[in-house]
Amino acid sequence: MTTRTEPDNWDPRSESVINDPIAAYDRMRQRCPVAHSGYLHWSVFRHEDVLRVLGDHRTFSNAVSRYPSVPNGMDPPEHTRYRRVIEPYFNAQRMQDFAPLCREIAVTQLQDLSAHEGVVEMTTFAEDFVLRIECAFLGWPADLHEPLRQWIRRNQQATLSREQAAMDAVALEFDGYIKALLRVRRDAGEAAPEDITTSLLRTRIAGKELGEDAIVSILRNWTVGELGTMAASVAILAHYLAAQPALQEQLRAQPALLPAAIDEILRIHPPLFSNRRIATEPTQIGGQALMAGDRITLMWASANRDEAVFGDPDGFRLDRNPSQNLLYGAGIHVCPGAPLARLELRILLEELLRHTQRLELVPQQAPQTAVYPASGFASLPLRIQWQPNAV
């Protein structure tokens, strides 16, 4: 496959885009819904066009990474075989079984947070919460929390720099953590802990055990996607509720509304900006002609705010059609971990609202937005009024 040189008609790394990417994407959706740049190649901004790409995995392949990516970077039929292995780890029974531990972690984290009087830093809280949840879900030891926290930051810096050597080093570092966990379980044999990581070692596809590279890729995808995106989600939700006291009170009184409210808030302010595809044959999208080998960036943060589907992109509504929300993707590559993400965000907000009287922004300490490609906040000071003896 070959690519051709195209003139750039937008700059995703310009100061105006970096300072307010969501507003910039809103403008691009109106001005040039399929735009080219040297950094992101072909960017697709409209909901309709993004859905078309998601629904046509033959023309728009997921095999875009230079690293093995199971199953994210696969197409059918290989993708289908691995999805069948992965999806049971996120089924309703597993979510029901994990919910009590998830709630215990949320309450413990809130207890720690309530010990700090005055202004609290919600981004730190968000990182702590998702690290504990991820390690608990996969059966990883608590002494991995801090190494993983530092790894997340190095990974963000490497991704931002776009330096291949730095990205390679970060990827190898993370693979080392996983291989060490697998080695412990192999050495333990029948005495290995009965957790998801051990289960993957015993999983078979077409009669053969998963190879180490496949297991490492699966766990890397779960962890990398979970930690950064979920920490961003927690901070985005906390910020939105602090800025919307009436909604905050409504959700305290009616916690059953939380699932729809969470999805809607994260539609308005997405925790993940984009995803990639590659064209496998000549095609057209949004009036633009693409060649085989052309790289495509699906702009979730724009598609989920498309006026043609949602009206006012900033309008908060609890009666949205959930099938139109692309928060977790769509089609055969819809995020398999969506049930876990929804579970942990719902439980955390239930406990946060139950144990507080009010979340407030701090006028003297403005939040600092994260730098692309990260979403959410680099810093989010909040003032929290706790319920007496609540946690």
N, C-alpha and C positions, 0 to 999 in steps of 0.2 A: 504494500500500500504506500502511496506517496501523498505528500501534502504540498500545498502551493502557498506562495506568499500573498497575503491579503493586506490591504491598507487598514490601519487601525482607525476605528471610529468611536472608541472610548478608551479611557485610561483608568483601570480599576485601582491603580496605585497613586492616583493624583490626590492632592491634599483634600480636595472637596469630598472625594469618595471615602477616603480613609476616615475623615472626621465624622461623617454621617452616612454610612453605607446604605442604610435602609432608604433614606430620602433620595440618595443617588439612584438606587435601583428603581424607585418609583418613577423618577424622571425618565430613566432609560426605557422603561416599559412603554411609556407614551411616545418617546422620541425615536427609538430604534430598538424594537423588541427582540431582534436577533443581531447582536453586535460583535465585532471582532476586535481583539486586542492580542498583542504578543504574549501577555501574561496568562490570560485565561482562554485564549483561542476564541471559539465561537461561544458567546454567552447567550442563553435563551431565557427571556424574562417573563413571558406570558404563561398563564396557567394552562391554556389550551395547548400551546406548543410543548410545554414540559410534559403534560399528560401524554401527548402523542409519542414523545421519545420513550417515556416509561413503558408504554404499551407495546412498543415495537422493538423487542430485544434482538430481533434478527438484523435489523438495519442499524441499530444503535447498541453496540456491544458494551458490556461492563468490564471487559478485559483491558483496563487502562493502566494498571500499575506495573512497575518493573519488579515488584516484590510479589511472591505468592499471596493471594488473597482469597481465602476460603470462607464462605462461598461468594463473597461480595464481588470479586473480580472474575467470576465465571459466568458462562452462558449455558443454557440447556444444550444437551442433556446432563452435562457434568454438574451444573448448578443444582438441578432438580434432585440428584442423588444426595448431595450434601445437605440441602435444605431439609430433606426427610429425616436426616440424622439430627439436625440442630433444633428443629421446631419443637420436639417434645420437651426440651429443657425449659421451654417458656409456656407450657400448656397450663390450663386452668388449675389442675391439681397441684402442680409445682408452685404456682403463685399463691394458692391457698395455704400450702404448707410453709412457704417462706414468709408470709405476711406477719405472723407473730414476732419473728426475729427482726423483721424490718421495722416494726413498730417499736420494739425494745430499743433498737439502735437510735431511732428518731427521738424517743423520750430521753435517752441517756445524753445524746448530743444537746438537746434543749436544756437539760439540767446543767450541763457544763456551761452553756451560753448564759443561762440566767444568773450564774455566779458572778458575772461581770456587770457591774453597775454602769449606768450611763450609756454611751454610744458603743455599739458592737459592730464588728466588721463581718458582713454577711458573706463575702466571698471566701473568707477563711472557713467559716462555718459550712458553706456549701461544699468546699473541697473535702473537709473532714467527713461530712455525711456520706458523700458518694464513694469515697475511698473505703469506708467501713462497710457500706452496703455491698460494694463490688467484691471485696475480699470475703465477706461472709457468704455471699451467694456462690462463689466459686470454690470455697473451702480453703482460702489462702490465709496464712498466719498474719497476726496483727503487726509483726515486725516488718512487714512489707509496706505498711502505710506510708512511712516517711520516704523510703526510697522511691516509691511510686509517685508521691507528691513532687519530689524533685525531678523525676523523669518527665512528668507532665510539662513542667516548666521548660526543661531542655528541649522537649519535643516541639513545644510552641515556638521557641526561639529558632530552632532549626528550620521549621516550616516557614516561618516569617522570612528568614534569611534566604531561603531557596538554594542554599549551598548544599550540593549533593553529598559532599564528604560528611558534613554535619548530620544530614538526614540519615545517611548510611550508619554512622556511629550510633545514633540514637536508636535506630531500629535494631542493631545488633545487641545493644545494651538490654533492651526490653526482651528480646528473644532469650538472652542469658538468664533472666529471672524465670521465665517460663520453663526453660530446659532444666533448671535446677529443681523446680517444683516437680516436674515429671520424673527426674532421677530419684528423688526421695520416695516417690510412690512406687516406682519400679523396684527399688531396693527393699521396700517394705513388703512387697508381694501381697499375700492374702491379708496382711495386717494393715494395708494402706487405708487411709480414711475414706469412708463412703461419701464422697463428695463429687461434684460435677467434673472436676479435673481428673479424678481417678476414673470416673465413668467414661470419659473420652478415651482414656488409654485402652479401655476394654471394648470400645465401639468398633463395629465391623461394617464395611461397605462391600457388597458383592463377595462376602465371605472372607475378606481381608481386613486386618486391623488398620485403623488410621495410622499413617506414618507420622513420625515426629514433626516433620515440616508442616503437615496439614493441621495437626493439633496446635502447634505454635501459632499458625496463621489464624485459626478459629479463635483462640484465646486472645490474640493480639487485637483482632477486630472487635471482639466483645469489649475488651478493656479500654482500648484507645477511644472507641466511639462512646463508651459509657462515661468515662471519667470526665473528659473535657466538656462534652455536650450536656451531660446531666448537671455538672457543677454550674455551667452557664444557665441552665433552666431554673435551678433553685434560686439563683440570684435574680434572674429576670422576674420570676413570680413574686419574690419578696418585694422587689422594687415596685412592681405594678400595684400590688395591694397597698403598699405604703403610700403611693401617690393617689389611690382611689379609696378613701376611707369609707364611702358609702357601700362600695362593693365588698370591702373588707368586712363590714358589719353584716351584710347580707349573707356572706358565705359562713360567717360564724353562726348565724341563726339557721342556715340551711346548708349543712355540709354535704348533703346529697347532690348539690349543684357543682361540687368541686371538679368532677371529671370533665364536664363540658367547659367549665370556666378555665381550667388549666390548658386544655387544648386551644381555646380561643385566645388566651393571653399569649401563648407561644406561637400562634398564627400571626398575631400582630407584631410581636417582637421575637423573631425566630432564634433558637439557640444554635442553629447550623445554617450557614449561608448558602452552601452549594454542594454539588456532587458532579461526578464526571462520567462521560461516555465517549465512545469513538465510533465514527461512522464506518460501516463495513462495505458500503457501496454508494455510488452517486445517489443523491436524494435532494429533497428540498425541505426546508423548515422555515416557517414564517416568511416565505417569499425569497429566502436566500438559498442559493445553490451550494450544496456541499459535495465534496469528493470523498471517495473511500480514503480512510486514514485521517480525515479531519477530526480534531478533538473538540469536544463540546462540554461546556460547563452549564449545568442546570441550576438556575438561580432560585433555589427554594424560597429565599427571603423576598423575592419579587413575586413569584407565582402565587404564593399564599396571601398576597396583598392585592391581587389583581381586581380592579374595579369591576371588570366584566363579570366576575363571579361573586365578589363579596361586597360590592358597593363601596362605601367609605372604608378604605383599608384599615383605618384606626377605630372604626365603630365596633364596640364590644357587644356581642349578641350571644345569648345562650341557646338560641334555636337554630344554629347553623346545621346544614347537612354535613354530618361527619365525614362522608365519603369525599367531599370536596377539599378537605383539609389535608395537605401534603406534608404535615409535620413529620410523619414516619415513612414518607414515600408512598408508592402505590405500585400495583402490578406484582410481578413475580419477585421483585427485589424489595418489596416492602420490608421494613426493619423487623427481623424476627424477635428482637428484644423489646419491642414496643409494649407487650404486657408487663414486663418487669419495670420499664420506665414509668408507665402509668401507675403501677402499684406504688412504687416508692415516692413519687411526687404527690399522689393523693394522700398517702399515710402521713408524709411529712407535713403537708399543709393542714390536714385534720388536727394533728398534734400541735402545730404552731399556733393555729387559731384558737384551739381549745385552751391553751395555756397562756394566752396573752390577752390583754385588754385593747392594745393598740400598737400598730407598727407605724412609725413616722420617719419621713425623710428628715435629714439634718440640714437646715438651710445654710449653715456656716461651713458645711463640709459636702460639697457637691460630689456625686458619684463620678468615677472615671470609667469611661467606656473601654472595653477591651479593644485591642488592635487586631485588625484583620490579619489572618483568617479566623481568629477567635471571635466569638460573639459574646454578648452579655456585658459584664463589668469587670474591670481590673480592680476596682475598689468600690465598695458599696457600704458606707456607714449608715446605720439605722439606729434610731432610738426605740427601744421596746419597753412597753409597760406590761409587766407580767401580772397574771392573776395571782392573788395572794395564795401562797402555799400550793401553787399549781403544779410544780414539777419537783 
